[in-house]
């Protein structure tokens, strides 16, 4: 039975200093950063390891930086024969997942996400769009709130992150109206997010169209490990489906809650969040508390990964023992 998944984080998990300890400890991680610097012809590794934060927060820098850290961590796990049965990634993290699954090369993925970040940033003028998190919005209220808030503008669900966390995106005024309506409907909080553009909403269609030729020009291969994608929250294995999923995810919501439930239906009982931060660890616990997880983005995290896998081995041994 399949039981271990790798989950790859997206934008928002970045921090200055990420990957530095990994590269210092593991030669396979260090080689990833060297490859990234060469692929992009600028010192991405220095930006990851040292910042400054203002440069790291620029979307066209954030996206390749997070991808590099995720793949550095993945290479460390792979070198220790820790391999997943399924992979998934949150937004940008889907590119990391596809590299891990052998569908994209690291160099191609880095170049794609750098362009993706630039196109997304340029799709909407600064200040026109916004994103907000709605926390613990009562069930069944979202569609009504979005319809009432639109008033001829765009505001849609962007990230369906967990039953208690929905992120919306669109025109700034419409997002503001939706926040007030959500609070009136009983949401615990409505929080404006410090982002540079309204991701995963129809305002991103110009970015989607600009990325199409780049996606078409990149070489995709069939996946060695199945992926649960953002766009449909369904399992894909073909090169064509992988490419189409990256195209469609740009103006459409990240269906993360459904993705985690799809992993559970496939028999996943444990997962490792591979890369910077622990955002997905927290979200996954909200979605399915039965899932056991650990993160791996720093050398010290290897103990948590070992404990997760050892616990699983012990469980299997007990199950195999005669009654």
Secondary structure in CASP SS format (residue, H / E / C, confidence):
PFRMAT SS
TARGET T0000
AUTHOR 0000-0000-0000
METHOD secondary structure of the structure
MODEL  1
X C 1.00
X C 1.00
X C 1.00
X E 1.00
X E 1.00
X E 1.00
X E 1.00
X E 1.00
X C 1.00
X C 1.00
X C 1.00
X C 1.00
X C 1.00
X C 1.00
X C 1.00
X C 1.00
X C 1.00
X C 1.00
X C 1.00
X H 1.00
X H 1.00
X H 1.00
X H 1.00
X H 1.00
X H 1.00
X C 1.00
X H 1.00
X H 1.00
X H 1.00
X H 1.00
X H 1.00
X H 1.00
X H 1.00
X H 1.00
X H 1.00
X H 1.00
X H 1.00
X H 1.00
X H 1.00
X H 1.00
X C 1.00
X C 1.00
X C 1.00
X H 1.00
X H 1.00
X H 1.00
X H 1.00
X H 1.00
X H 1.00
X H 1.00
X C 1.00
X C 1.00
X H 1.00
X H 1.00
X H 1.00
X H 1.00
X C 1.00
X C 1.00
X H 1.00
X H 1.00
X H 1.00
X H 1.00
X H 1.00
X H 1.00
X H 1.00
X H 1.00
X H 1.00
X H 1.00
X H 1.00
X H 1.00
X H 1.00
X H 1.00
X H 1.00
X H 1.00
X H 1.00
X H 1.00
X H 1.00
X H 1.00
X H 1.00
X C 1.00
X C 1.00
X C 1.00
X C 1.00
X C 1.00
X C 1.00
X E 1.00
X E 1.00
X E 1.00
X E 1.00
X C 1.00
X C 1.00
X C 1.00
X H 1.00
X H 1.00
X H 1.00
X H 1.00
X H 1.00
X H 1.00
X H 1.00
X H 1.00
X C 1.00
X C 1.00
X C 1.00
X C 1.00
X C 1.00
X H 1.00
X H 1.00
X H 1.00
X H 1.00
X H 1.00
X H 1.00
X H 1.00
X H 1.00
X H 1.00
X H 1.00
X H 1.00
X H 1.00
X H 1.00
X H 1.00
X H 1.00
X H 1.00
X H 1.00
X H 1.00
X C 1.00
X C 1.00
X C 1.00
X C 1.00
X C 1.00
X E 1.00
X E 1.00
X E 1.00
X E 1.00
X E 1.00
X E 1.00
X E 1.00
X C 1.00
X C 1.00
X C 1.00
X C 1.00
X C 1.00
X C 1.00
X H 1.00
X H 1.00
X H 1.00
X H 1.00
X H 1.00
X H 1.00
X H 1.00
X H 1.00
X H 1.00
X C 1.00
X C 1.00
X C 1.00
X C 1.00
X E 1.00
X E 1.00
X E 1.00
X E 1.00
X E 1.00
X E 1.00
X E 1.00
X E 1.00
X C 1.00
X C 1.00
X E 1.00
X E 1.00
X E 1.00
X E 1.00
X E 1.00
X E 1.00
X E 1.00
X H 1.00
X H 1.00
X H 1.00
X H 1.00
X H 1.00
X H 1.00
X H 1.00
X H 1.00
X H 1.00
X H 1.00
X H 1.00
X H 1.00
X H 1.00
X C 1.00
X C 1.00
X C 1.00
X C 1.00
X E 1.00
X E 1.00
X E 1.00
X E 1.00
X C 1.00
X C 1.00
X C 1.00
X C 1.00
X C 1.00
X C 1.00
X C 1.00
X C 1.00
X C 1.00
X H 1.00
X H 1.00
X H 1.00
X H 1.00
X H 1.00
X H 1.00
X H 1.00
X H 1.00
X H 1.00
X H 1.00
X H 1.00
X H 1.00
X H 1.00
X H 1.00
X H 1.00
X H 1.00
X C 1.00
X C 1.00
X C 1.00
X C 1.00
X C 1.00
X C 1.00
X C 1.00
X C 1.00
X E 1.00
X E 1.00
X E 1.00
X C 1.00
X C 1.00
X C 1.00
X C 1.00
X C 1.00
X C 1.00
X E 1.00
X E 1.00
X C 1.00
X C 1.00
X H 1.00
X H 1.00
X H 1.00
X H 1.00
X H 1.00
X H 1.00
X H 1.00
X H 1.00
X H 1.00
X H 1.00
X C 1.00
X C 1.00
X C 1.00
X C 1.00
X C 1.00
X E 1.00
X C 1.00
X H 1.00
X H 1.00
X H 1.00
X H 1.00
X H 1.00
X H 1.00
X H 1.00
X H 1.00
X H 1.00
X H 1.00
X C 1.00
X C 1.00
X C 1.00
X C 1.00
X E 1.00
X E 1.00
X E 1.00
X E 1.00
X E 1.00
X C 1.00
X C 1.00
X C 1.00
X C 1.00
X H 1.00
X H 1.00
X H 1.00
X H 1.00
X H 1.00
X H 1.00
X H 1.00
X H 1.00
X H 1.00
X C 1.00
X C 1.00
X C 1.00
X C 1.00
X E 1.00
X E 1.00
X E 1.00
X E 1.00
X E 1.00
X C 1.00
X C 1.00
X H 1.00
X H 1.00
X H 1.00
X H 1.00
X H 1.00
X H 1.00
X H 1.00
X H 1.00
X H 1.00
X H 1.00
X H 1.00
X H 1.00
X H 1.00
X H 1.00
X H 1.00
X H 1.00
X H 1.00
X H 1.00
X H 1.00
X H 1.00
X H 1.00
X H 1.00
X C 1.00
X C 1.00
X C 1.00
END
